[in-house]
Amino acid sequence: MTRVTHEVTNQVPPLEGHDVSADPALLDGLHRGGAGWAEPELRELGLLAGTAEVQELGRLANTHSPVLHTHDRYGHRVDEVEFHPAWHRLMTTAVRHGLHATPWRDDRPGAHVARAAKFYAWSQAEAGHGCPISMTYAAVPALRAAPGLAARFEPLLASREYDFGLRAPEGKRGLIAGMSMTEKQGGSDVRANTTRAVPNGDGYLLTGHKWFTSAPMSDVFLTLAQAPGGLSCFLVPRVLPDGTRNAVFLQRLKDKLGNRSNASAEIEYDEAVGWLVGEEGRGVRTIIEMVNSTRLDCVIGTAAGMRAGLTRAAHHAAHRTAFGAPLVDQPAMRNVLADLAVESEAATTAALWLAGSRSRLGLAVTKYWVCKRGPAHAAEALECLGGNGYVEDSGMPRLFRESPLMSIWEGSGNVAALDVLRVLGRSPDAVAGFLAELDAAHGADPRLDGVVAELKDELADTGDLEVRARRLVERMALALQGSLLVRFGHPAVADAFCASRLAGDRGAAFGTLPRGVDFGAIVERGLPKL
């Protein structure tokens, strides 16, 4: 007999069995980017991401964090990272669906937009394994600076076979790539790196300590080291072509705030073999091709996190009753949900546009702003669940812990803002292209027109640029998002964005949209499709 006090009432059913890809902004962006041919596979992946089974894989991969084994029982160095089987299942699906490097070898129109849409949908199941997937995607354009290495490794990096384990790269069915740049004395200032690279035969021997190496279980790494000709880029394999281990030693795994399913490590090179990518002394210019692609995934990953938070908040509000009515029908909650939805759709629309346009300035601007908005969005979405959102079982704490990473990875706020200033000063064509994108919406909304006119005046003022950097980049990002939404977004979303983000008719917190916004139409777009 069940005791009265044990009856469960007014609790929200699990958010399971929904199609993660049934996202209007996502699907619109997919087709607008010429990738409508990918919708069937996107839908397949979206349905899979919404299953209870895959959600459990995400939970297990984060509950059972990677474990570093530096030595075997006999004292031999092994430098192995052990993962829970859930991690490998997530990776297998991501690789099988081409979320990594396959678009670089796909000549269909919109191949990169299709990949971005799939990465967005699948990342909502579990974000941590997106790190090695992203870096494998980003490795290819950098590796092409060395045509011989690209010919050897690009087909394996683009393979749809996930082949985990330490073996000679060219004997595997598929490869995963990592990145190893930062050092303890430099961080973002990679030109301060002290790792040395000494020519040796057809390669170099690298010696140094890397402070933060993402995905240390990868097969190959792009890394920076000081060669005789200056800071240079190298490809470093974990296992050499003859099957022996390269001199890459894992010192410890980082105990991180989030991204806990993925390993990140300090490593040492002790005359590790590396192959030059590009020219000596041009390492930053070479590896920036990788950085730009991973910055794109920072935007996509943040947009995915926003959508996941919005979906969970809207699902909770639709099934939870308070003060005699469903939360979703109460004006204060509708305002919050609509505001979260506007932010989410603005991020998603920009991310899909970037995947197709590859705008250098647009990417730098959006990486700064969208990734900055991620933690605030995650916190508000969590609060929509009240105390239920503060417990691990809800999944919201993991979402919240993950949210700051995208702003830190590949250059935190100031680095991203200063990168915008560099593009403004060095690339007139990039600036002209960015302004042309804003002008494409001229006349569609007077609020947007006013912001663009003011922004052009700000861009013409070159005084105290570093002091003004964050403010300027924020305004650039908002103008870009406004232009995209006015032209391509849902009218209710575009109107709410222009009123609140451009005309300033809102408060400092989420849930302060002005009267007159079509709350119902906006919230409806954020509800999961069960």
C-alpha positions as CSV (number, residue, x, y, z in Angstrom):
1,M,0.0,0.0,0.0
2,T,1.4,3.4,-1.0
3,R,1.4,6.0,1.7
4,V,-0.3,9.2,1.0
5,T,2.9,11.2,1.5
6,H,4.6,9.1,-1.2
7,E,2.2,10.0,-3.9
8,V,3.9,11.9,-6.7
9,T,1.9,14.7,-8.2
10,N,2.6,17.8,-10.3
11,Q,6.0,16.4,-11.3
12,V,7.1,16.9,-14.9
13,P,7.5,13.7,-17.1
14,P,10.9,12.9,-18.5
15,L,11.9,14.8,-21.6
16,E,12.4,11.7,-23.8
17,G,11.4,10.6,-27.2
18,H,11.5,14.0,-28.8
19,D,13.2,15.1,-32.0
20,V,16.0,17.4,-31.1
21,S,16.3,18.5,-34.8
22,A,12.6,19.7,-34.9
23,D,13.9,23.2,-34.3
24,P,12.5,25.8,-36.7
25,A,15.6,28.0,-36.7
26,L,17.8,25.0,-37.3
27,L,15.8,23.7,-40.2
28,D,15.4,27.1,-41.8
29,G,19.2,27.6,-41.6
30,L,19.9,24.2,-43.1
31,H,17.8,24.8,-46.2
32,R,18.9,28.5,-46.5
33,G,22.5,27.2,-46.5
34,G,21.9,24.9,-49.5
35,A,22.0,21.7,-47.3
36,G,18.4,20.6,-47.5
37,W,19.6,17.3,-48.9
38,A,20.9,16.5,-45.3
39,E,17.6,16.8,-43.6
40,P,16.8,13.1,-43.5
41,E,20.1,12.3,-41.7
42,L,19.7,15.3,-39.5
43,R,16.3,14.1,-38.5
44,E,17.6,10.6,-37.8
45,L,20.3,12.1,-35.6
46,G,17.9,14.4,-33.9
47,L,15.5,11.5,-33.0
48,L,18.4,9.5,-31.7
49,A,19.7,12.4,-29.5
50,G,16.2,12.6,-27.9
51,T,16.0,9.0,-26.8
52,A,16.3,8.0,-23.2
53,E,19.1,5.6,-24.1
54,V,21.3,8.3,-25.5
55,Q,20.6,10.7,-22.7
56,E,21.7,7.9,-20.3
57,L,24.9,7.6,-22.3
58,G,25.6,11.3,-21.7
59,R,25.0,10.9,-18.0
60,L,27.3,7.9,-17.8
61,A,30.1,9.5,-19.8
62,N,30.1,12.4,-17.3
63,T,29.6,10.4,-14.1
64,H,32.5,8.1,-15.0
65,S,35.2,10.6,-15.9
66,P,38.3,9.5,-17.9
67,V,41.1,7.9,-15.9
68,L,44.8,8.3,-16.7
69,H,47.1,5.3,-16.5
70,T,50.7,6.5,-16.7
71,H,52.3,3.0,-16.0
72,D,51.3,-0.6,-16.2
73,R,51.6,-3.0,-13.3
74,Y,55.3,-3.7,-14.1
75,G,56.3,0.0,-14.2
76,H,56.4,0.5,-17.9
77,R,55.1,3.8,-19.3
78,V,51.8,3.3,-21.1
79,D,50.2,6.9,-21.0
80,E,46.7,5.5,-21.7
81,V,43.4,7.3,-21.0
82,E,40.6,5.0,-20.0
83,F,37.0,6.0,-21.0
84,H,33.6,4.6,-20.0
85,P,32.0,2.6,-22.8
86,A,29.3,5.3,-23.1
87,W,32.0,7.7,-24.4
88,H,32.9,5.4,-27.2
89,R,29.3,4.9,-28.2
90,L,28.8,8.7,-28.4
91,M,32.0,9.1,-30.4
92,T,31.1,6.2,-32.8
93,T,27.7,7.9,-33.6
94,A,29.3,11.3,-34.1
95,V,32.0,9.9,-36.5
96,R,29.5,7.7,-38.3
97,H,27.4,10.7,-39.1
98,G,30.3,12.8,-40.3
99,L,30.3,15.4,-37.5
100,H,34.1,15.5,-37.8
101,A,36.2,16.1,-40.9
102,T,34.0,14.6,-43.7
103,P,32.7,17.9,-45.1
104,W,36.2,18.7,-46.3
105,R,36.0,15.8,-48.8
106,D,32.3,16.4,-49.7
107,D,31.8,18.6,-52.8
108,R,28.0,18.8,-52.3
109,P,26.7,22.4,-51.8
110,G,26.2,23.2,-48.1
111,A,28.3,20.3,-46.8
112,H,29.7,22.5,-44.0
113,V,26.2,23.8,-43.1
114,A,24.9,20.2,-43.0
115,R,27.8,19.2,-40.7
116,A,27.1,22.3,-38.4
117,A,23.4,21.4,-38.1
118,K,24.2,17.8,-37.2
119,F,26.9,18.9,-34.7
120,Y,24.3,21.3,-33.2
121,A,21.7,18.5,-32.8
122,W,24.0,15.8,-31.5
123,S,25.8,18.1,-29.1
124,Q,22.6,18.5,-27.1
125,A,22.9,14.8,-26.1
126,E,26.3,15.3,-24.7
127,A,28.7,18.2,-25.2
128,G,32.1,16.9,-24.0
129,H,32.8,14.5,-26.8
130,G,32.3,17.3,-29.2
131,C,35.8,18.5,-28.3
132,P,37.8,15.9,-30.2
133,I,35.1,15.8,-33.0
134,S,35.6,19.6,-33.4
135,M,39.3,19.4,-33.4
136,T,39.4,16.7,-36.0
137,Y,37.1,18.9,-38.2
138,A,39.5,21.8,-37.6
139,A,42.7,19.9,-38.3
140,V,42.2,19.5,-42.0
141,P,42.4,23.1,-43.3
142,A,45.6,23.6,-41.2
143,L,47.1,20.3,-42.4
144,R,46.7,21.4,-46.0
145,A,49.6,23.7,-45.5
146,A,51.7,20.6,-45.8
147,P,50.3,18.8,-48.9
148,G,52.3,15.6,-48.3
149,L,51.0,15.2,-44.8
150,A,47.5,16.1,-45.9
151,A,47.6,13.4,-48.6
152,R,48.7,10.8,-46.0
153,F,46.3,11.7,-43.2
154,E,43.3,13.6,-44.5
155,P,41.4,10.5,-45.8
156,L,41.8,8.9,-42.4
157,L,40.7,12.0,-40.5
158,A,37.6,12.2,-42.7
159,S,36.8,8.5,-42.4
160,R,33.5,7.6,-40.8
161,E,35.1,4.8,-38.8
162,Y,35.9,5.5,-35.1
163,D,38.9,3.3,-34.4
164,F,40.0,3.9,-30.8
165,G,43.4,2.7,-29.5
166,L,47.1,3.5,-29.7
167,R,48.4,2.1,-33.0
168,A,50.3,3.5,-35.9
169,P,48.0,6.1,-37.6
170,E,48.3,4.8,-41.1
171,G,47.3,1.3,-39.9
172,K,43.9,2.5,-38.5
173,R,40.5,2.8,-40.1
174,G,40.1,6.4,-39.0
175,L,41.9,9.0,-36.9
176,I,41.0,11.6,-34.3
177,A,43.1,14.8,-34.0
178,G,43.9,17.0,-31.0
179,M,45.4,20.4,-30.4
180,S,48.4,21.2,-28.1
181,M,49.3,24.8,-28.0
182,T,49.2,26.5,-24.6
183,E,51.9,26.5,-22.1
184,K,52.0,27.4,-18.4
185,Q,53.9,30.7,-19.0
186,G,51.9,31.9,-22.0
187,G,48.3,30.7,-22.2
188,S,46.8,32.7,-25.1
189,D,50.1,34.3,-25.7
190,V,51.4,31.4,-27.8
191,R,54.4,33.4,-29.1
192,A,55.8,33.0,-25.6
193,N,56.0,29.2,-26.0
194,T,59.3,27.6,-25.0
195,T,58.9,24.1,-26.5
196,R,61.8,23.6,-28.8
197,A,61.9,21.8,-32.2
198,V,65.3,20.6,-33.5
199,P,65.5,19.4,-37.1
200,N,66.2,15.6,-37.4
201,G,66.0,13.8,-40.7
202,D,62.7,14.4,-42.4
203,G,61.2,15.7,-39.2
204,Y,61.9,17.5,-35.9
205,L,62.4,16.5,-32.3
206,L,60.2,18.4,-29.9
207,T,61.0,19.0,-26.2
208,G,58.8,20.9,-23.9
209,H,55.8,21.0,-21.5
210,K,52.3,21.8,-22.7
211,W,49.9,23.1,-20.0
212,F,46.6,22.2,-21.7
213,T,46.3,19.6,-24.4
214,S,42.7,18.8,-25.4
215,A,41.8,15.2,-26.1
216,P,45.2,13.6,-25.2
217,M,44.0,10.2,-26.4
218,S,43.9,11.5,-30.0
219,D,46.0,9.9,-32.8
220,V,47.7,13.1,-34.0
221,F,48.1,16.6,-32.6
222,L,48.8,19.9,-34.1
223,T,51.2,21.7,-31.9
224,L,53.4,24.8,-31.7
225,A,57.1,24.9,-31.0
226,Q,60.1,27.1,-31.5
227,A,62.1,25.9,-34.5
228,P,65.3,27.6,-35.8
229,G,63.2,29.8,-38.0
230,G,60.8,30.8,-35.2
231,L,57.5,29.6,-33.9
232,S,56.3,26.8,-36.1
233,C,53.4,24.3,-36.4
234,F,53.9,20.6,-36.3
235,L,52.0,17.4,-36.6
236,V,52.8,15.0,-33.7
237,P,51.6,11.4,-33.7
238,R,51.0,9.4,-30.5
239,V,52.4,6.3,-32.2
240,L,55.2,6.4,-34.8
241,P,54.9,4.7,-38.2
242,D,57.0,1.8,-37.1
243,G,54.5,1.1,-34.2
244,T,56.7,2.4,-31.4
245,R,55.3,5.0,-29.0
246,N,56.3,8.6,-29.6
247,A,57.9,10.4,-26.7
248,V,54.7,12.1,-25.6
249,F,54.1,11.7,-21.9
250,L,50.9,12.4,-20.1
251,Q,51.6,14.1,-16.7
252,R,48.1,14.5,-15.3
253,L,44.5,15.1,-16.4
254,K,42.9,18.4,-15.6
255,D,40.1,18.5,-13.0
256,K,37.8,20.8,-14.9
257,L,34.6,22.7,-14.0
258,G,32.7,21.0,-16.9
259,N,33.4,19.1,-20.0
260,R,34.2,16.2,-17.6
261,S,33.5,13.4,-20.0
262,N,36.4,14.6,-22.2
263,A,40.0,14.3,-21.0
264,S,42.3,17.3,-21.0
265,A,45.9,16.9,-20.0
266,E,49.3,18.3,-19.3
267,I,51.9,16.6,-21.4
268,E,55.6,16.6,-21.9
269,Y,57.5,16.1,-25.2
270,D,60.9,14.5,-24.6
271,E,62.4,14.6,-28.1
272,A,59.0,13.6,-29.6
273,V,58.9,13.3,-33.4
274,G,57.0,15.9,-35.2
275,W,56.5,16.9,-38.9
276,L,56.5,20.5,-40.0
277,V,53.2,21.9,-41.2
278,G,53.7,25.0,-43.3
279,E,56.8,27.0,-43.1
280,E,59.2,27.6,-40.2
281,G,58.3,30.8,-38.3
282,R,54.7,30.9,-39.6
283,G,53.2,28.6,-37.0
284,V,50.5,31.0,-35.8
285,R,49.4,31.8,-39.3
286,T,49.2,28.0,-40.1
287,I,47.4,26.9,-37.0
288,I,44.9,29.9,-37.1
289,E,43.1,27.8,-39.8
290,M,42.4,25.3,-37.1
291,V,41.6,27.9,-34.5
292,N,39.0,29.5,-36.8
293,S,37.2,26.2,-37.3
294,T,37.1,25.4,-33.6
295,R,35.8,28.9,-32.9
296,L,33.0,28.2,-35.3
297,D,32.2,25.1,-33.2
298,C,32.3,27.3,-30.0
299,V,29.4,29.3,-31.5
300,I,27.6,26.2,-32.7
301,G,28.1,24.5,-29.3
302,T,26.8,27.5,-27.4
303,A,23.8,27.8,-29.6
304,A,23.2,24.0,-29.0
305,G,23.4,24.5,-25.3
306,M,21.0,27.4,-25.4
307,R,18.5,25.3,-27.4
308,A,18.8,22.5,-24.9
309,G,18.3,24.8,-22.0
310,L,15.3,26.4,-23.6
311,T,13.7,23.1,-24.5
312,R,14.0,21.7,-21.0
313,A,12.7,24.9,-19.5
314,A,9.7,25.1,-21.9
315,H,9.0,21.4,-21.3
316,H,9.0,21.9,-17.5
317,A,6.8,24.9,-17.8
318,A,4.3,23.1,-20.0
319,H,3.8,20.3,-17.5
320,R,4.2,22.1,-14.1
321,T,1.3,23.8,-12.4
322,A,1.7,26.7,-9.9
323,F,-0.9,28.9,-8.4
324,G,-3.7,27.2,-10.2
325,A,-2.4,27.3,-13.8
326,P,0.3,25.7,-15.9
327,L,3.5,27.7,-15.7
328,V,3.7,28.1,-19.4
329,D,0.4,30.1,-19.4
330,Q,1.5,32.5,-16.7
331,P,2.6,35.9,-18.1
332,A,5.8,36.3,-16.1
333,M,7.0,32.8,-17.1
334,R,6.0,33.3,-20.7
335,N,8.1,36.5,-20.8
336,V,11.1,34.5,-19.5
337,L,10.7,31.7,-22.0
338,A,10.1,34.0,-24.9
339,D,13.3,36.0,-24.0
340,L,15.3,32.7,-23.8
341,A,13.9,31.7,-27.1
342,V,14.8,35.0,-28.8
343,E,18.4,34.6,-27.6
344,S,18.5,31.0,-28.7
345,E,17.2,31.7,-32.2
346,A,19.5,34.6,-32.7
347,A,22.5,32.3,-31.8
348,T,21.3,29.5,-34.0
349,T,20.6,31.7,-37.0
350,A,24.1,33.2,-36.7
351,A,25.8,29.9,-36.2
352,L,24.3,28.3,-39.4
353,W,25.0,31.5,-41.4
354,L,28.7,31.4,-40.3
355,A,29.0,27.7,-41.2
356,G,28.0,28.7,-44.8
357,S,29.6,32.1,-45.2
358,R,33.0,31.5,-43.3
359,S,33.0,35.2,-42.6
360,R,36.3,35.9,-40.8
361,L,35.0,39.1,-39.1
362,G,31.6,37.7,-38.5
363,L,33.1,34.7,-36.8
364,A,35.3,36.7,-34.4
365,V,32.4,39.0,-33.5
366,T,30.0,36.2,-32.9
367,K,32.4,34.0,-31.0
368,Y,32.8,36.8,-28.5
369,W,29.1,37.7,-28.0
370,V,27.2,34.4,-28.4
371,C,29.6,32.5,-26.2
372,K,29.4,35.3,-23.6
373,R,25.6,34.9,-23.5
374,G,25.8,31.2,-22.9
375,P,26.3,31.1,-19.1
376,A,23.6,33.7,-18.5
377,H,21.2,31.8,-20.7
378,A,22.0,28.5,-19.0
379,A,21.5,30.0,-15.5
380,E,18.1,31.4,-16.4
381,A,16.9,28.2,-18.0
382,L,18.0,26.3,-14.9
383,E,16.0,28.7,-12.7
384,C,12.9,28.0,-14.7
385,L,12.9,24.6,-13.1
386,G,13.4,26.1,-9.6
387,G,14.9,23.7,-7.1
388,N,14.3,20.8,-9.5
389,G,16.8,22.4,-11.9
390,Y,19.5,22.6,-9.2
391,V,19.8,18.8,-8.8
392,E,22.0,16.7,-11.0
393,D,19.2,14.4,-12.1
394,S,17.6,17.3,-14.1
395,G,20.7,17.6,-16.4
396,M,20.7,21.4,-15.9
397,P,23.8,21.5,-13.7
398,R,25.8,19.8,-16.4
399,L,24.5,22.2,-19.0
400,F,25.4,25.1,-16.7
401,R,28.9,23.8,-16.0
402,E,29.5,23.4,-19.7
403,S,28.4,26.8,-20.6
404,P,31.5,28.9,-19.7
405,L,33.9,26.7,-21.7
406,M,32.9,28.0,-25.1
407,S,33.8,31.5,-24.2
408,I,37.2,30.4,-22.8
409,W,38.2,27.9,-25.5
410,E,40.1,29.3,-28.4
411,G,40.5,32.7,-26.8
412,S,38.5,34.1,-24.0
413,G,36.6,37.4,-24.1
414,N,39.4,39.9,-24.4
415,V,41.3,37.7,-26.9
416,A,38.3,37.5,-29.1
417,A,37.6,41.2,-28.9
418,L,41.2,42.1,-29.7
419,D,41.1,39.7,-32.7
420,V,38.2,41.7,-34.0
421,L,40.3,44.9,-33.8
422,R,43.1,43.2,-35.7
423,V,40.7,42.3,-38.5
424,L,39.3,45.8,-38.6
425,G,42.8,47.2,-38.9
426,R,44.2,44.7,-41.4
427,S,41.4,43.5,-43.6
428,P,39.4,46.2,-45.3
429,D,37.7,43.6,-47.5
430,A,36.5,41.7,-44.4
431,V,35.0,44.9,-43.0
432,A,33.3,45.8,-46.2
433,G,31.8,42.3,-46.4
434,F,30.5,42.6,-42.8
435,L,28.9,46.0,-43.4
436,A,27.4,44.7,-46.7
437,E,25.7,41.9,-44.6
438,L,24.2,44.5,-42.3
439,D,23.2,46.7,-45.2
440,A,21.3,43.8,-46.8
441,A,18.6,44.4,-44.3
442,H,18.4,48.2,-44.8
443,G,14.9,49.5,-44.7
444,A,13.4,46.3,-43.1
445,D,13.3,47.7,-39.6
446,P,14.0,51.3,-38.4
447,R,15.4,50.1,-35.1
448,L,18.1,48.0,-36.9
449,D,18.8,50.9,-39.4
450,G,19.4,53.2,-36.4
451,V,21.9,50.8,-34.8
452,V,23.8,50.2,-38.0
453,A,24.1,53.9,-38.6
454,E,25.5,54.4,-35.1
455,L,27.8,51.4,-35.5
456,K,29.3,52.8,-38.7
457,D,30.2,56.0,-36.8
458,E,31.8,54.0,-34.0
459,L,33.8,52.0,-36.5
460,A,35.1,55.3,-38.0
461,D,36.3,56.4,-34.6
462,T,39.8,54.9,-34.1
463,G,40.4,56.4,-30.7
464,D,40.9,54.2,-27.6
465,L,39.9,51.1,-29.5
466,E,41.2,48.6,-26.9
467,V,39.3,50.4,-24.2
468,R,36.1,50.3,-26.3
469,A,36.7,46.8,-27.7
470,R,34.1,44.8,-25.9
471,R,31.4,47.4,-26.3
472,L,32.2,47.8,-30.0
473,V,32.2,44.0,-30.6
474,E,29.0,43.5,-28.7
475,R,27.2,46.1,-30.9
476,M,28.6,44.5,-34.0
477,A,27.3,41.1,-33.0
478,L,23.9,42.5,-32.1
479,A,23.6,44.3,-35.4
480,L,24.6,41.1,-37.3
481,Q,22.1,39.0,-35.4
482,G,19.4,41.6,-36.0
483,S,20.2,41.7,-39.7
484,L,20.0,38.0,-40.0
485,L,16.7,37.7,-38.0
486,V,15.0,40.5,-39.9
487,R,15.8,38.9,-43.2
488,F,15.4,35.2,-42.3
489,G,13.9,34.8,-38.9
490,H,10.3,34.4,-37.7
491,P,8.7,37.8,-37.7
492,A,7.7,37.6,-34.0
493,V,11.3,36.7,-33.0
494,A,12.8,39.4,-35.2
495,D,10.5,42.0,-33.8
496,A,11.2,41.0,-30.2
497,F,14.9,41.0,-30.9
498,C,14.9,44.5,-32.4
499,A,12.7,45.9,-29.6
500,S,14.8,44.4,-26.8
501,R,18.4,44.0,-28.0
502,L,18.5,47.0,-30.5
503,A,16.0,49.5,-29.2
504,G,16.8,48.7,-25.6
505,D,13.2,48.2,-24.5
506,R,14.1,45.6,-21.8
507,G,15.7,45.3,-18.4
508,A,19.0,43.8,-17.5
509,A,17.7,40.2,-16.8
510,F,15.9,37.7,-19.0
511,G,12.2,37.9,-18.9
512,T,11.9,41.7,-19.4
513,L,10.6,41.8,-23.0
514,P,8.3,44.7,-23.6
515,R,4.5,44.6,-24.0
516,G,3.3,43.9,-27.5
517,V,5.7,41.0,-28.2
518,D,4.0,37.9,-29.6
519,F,4.9,35.7,-26.6
520,G,2.7,32.8,-27.7
521,A,4.3,32.4,-31.2
522,I,7.8,32.7,-29.8
523,V,7.3,30.2,-26.9
524,E,5.6,27.7,-29.2
525,R,8.8,27.5,-31.3
526,G,10.8,26.6,-28.2
527,L,8.6,23.7,-27.1
528,P,10.0,20.2,-27.8
529,K,8.3,18.2,-30.4
530,L,7.2,14.9,-28.8
